[in-house]
């Protein structure tokens, strides 16, 4: 079911049956926020290769959507958005 998730951390969260939906959402939201912060830092550095960050962010956002989180409600709550 989650075999299309490339990022191991995201896949582990989704496969952990001990986590509630809310706990999954919280962990994935934190991963998303961290990945976006890394993207902002990388955009300020000279010629940094994508080390899988975009793939991780895509996996996180795909799973947040699957869990029913509406991006429009969460977007813009932080100090900076992409």
C-alpha positions, 0 to 999 in steps of 0.5 A: 500500500505504501510501496510507492513512498521512497523516503524510509522515514515517511514510510515508517510513519505510515506503517507504524500501526501504534500511531493514531491518525493525529500522531501521523499528521503531527509527525508528517507536518513536522517533517514537512516543515523541516524539509521546507526549512532545508529547502530555504537554506539550500536556496541560499547556498551556491549550487547545492545538489538535490539530495532527495529533499524534493522527493521527501517533501513530495512523499510527506505532502502525498501522505498528508493529503491521504490522511485528509489534511487540507494544505490550504488550511496549513499553508501560510501559518509559518514565518515563511512559505515556499 
